[in-house]
């Protein structure tokens, strides 16, 4: 189960370590607490960043099973499964397709998930004039996804991503 003490410990550890050191710290943490939903969730995010979709899916499945309030984990499981089958595609279009396919599921409705996403959020100053979906996806702690969102909304071809630009 996710509690505030665990969240604070993990957020502090993330701020004090490089990505590689943090991943190792999370793996060690899982040896002692194999059902730690936050450790699985964040390892999955790092797997997405490294292009390891199958591993990301496994960790997200465990995270969601251990903490159903992490609704973004469920969306990321299905996105990851689709991404594995589309290896030459970036994560963002696969995630948007999956979000549409599953009838636009909401996430960050639960306090615990909002608390996690808020704690790991990056400033979104550059996301003016984008959709609520784009702002919500930006909060997911996947650096490559944030980079893809940034590139998509700044691109002269931004119209390829109407879900990111729609104001409603």
Secondary structure as the mmCIF struct_conf table of DSSP 4:
data_model
#
loop_
_struct_conf.conf_type_id
_struct_conf.id
_struct_conf.beg_label_comp_id
_struct_conf.beg_label_asym_id
_struct_conf.beg_label_seq_id
_struct_conf.end_label_comp_id
_struct_conf.end_label_asym_id
_struct_conf.end_label_seq_id
HELX_RH_AL_P HELX_RH_AL_P1 UNK A 4 UNK A 16
BEND BEND1 UNK A 17 UNK A 17
HELX_RH_AL_P HELX_RH_AL_P2 UNK A 19 UNK A 32
TURN_TY1_P TURN_TY1_P1 UNK A 34 UNK A 35
HELX_RH_AL_P HELX_RH_AL_P3 UNK A 37 UNK A 50
TURN_TY1_P TURN_TY1_P2 UNK A 51 UNK A 51
HELX_RH_AL_P HELX_RH_AL_P4 UNK A 53 UNK A 66
TURN_TY1_P TURN_TY1_P3 UNK A 68 UNK A 69
HELX_RH_AL_P HELX_RH_AL_P5 UNK A 71 UNK A 84
TURN_TY1_P TURN_TY1_P4 UNK A 85 UNK A 85
TURN_TY1_P TURN_TY1_P5 UNK A 87 UNK A 88
BEND BEND2 UNK A 89 UNK A 89
HELX_RH_AL_P HELX_RH_AL_P6 UNK A 91 UNK A 101
TURN_TY1_P TURN_TY1_P6 UNK A 102 UNK A 103
BEND BEND3 UNK A 108 UNK A 108
BEND BEND4 UNK A 110 UNK A 110
HELX_RH_AL_P HELX_RH_AL_P7 UNK A 111 UNK A 119
TURN_TY1_P TURN_TY1_P7 UNK A 120 UNK A 120
TURN_TY1_P TURN_TY1_P8 UNK A 125 UNK A 126
TURN_TY1_P TURN_TY1_P9 UNK A 128 UNK A 129
HELX_RH_AL_P HELX_RH_AL_P8 UNK A 132 UNK A 138
TURN_TY1_P TURN_TY1_P10 UNK A 139 UNK A 139
BEND BEND5 UNK A 140 UNK A 141
HELX_RH_AL_P HELX_RH_AL_P9 UNK A 143 UNK A 154
BEND BEND6 UNK A 155 UNK A 155
TURN_TY1_P TURN_TY1_P11 UNK A 156 UNK A 157
HELX_RH_3T_P HELX_RH_3T_P1 UNK A 158 UNK A 161
HELX_RH_AL_P HELX_RH_AL_P10 UNK A 162 UNK A 165
#
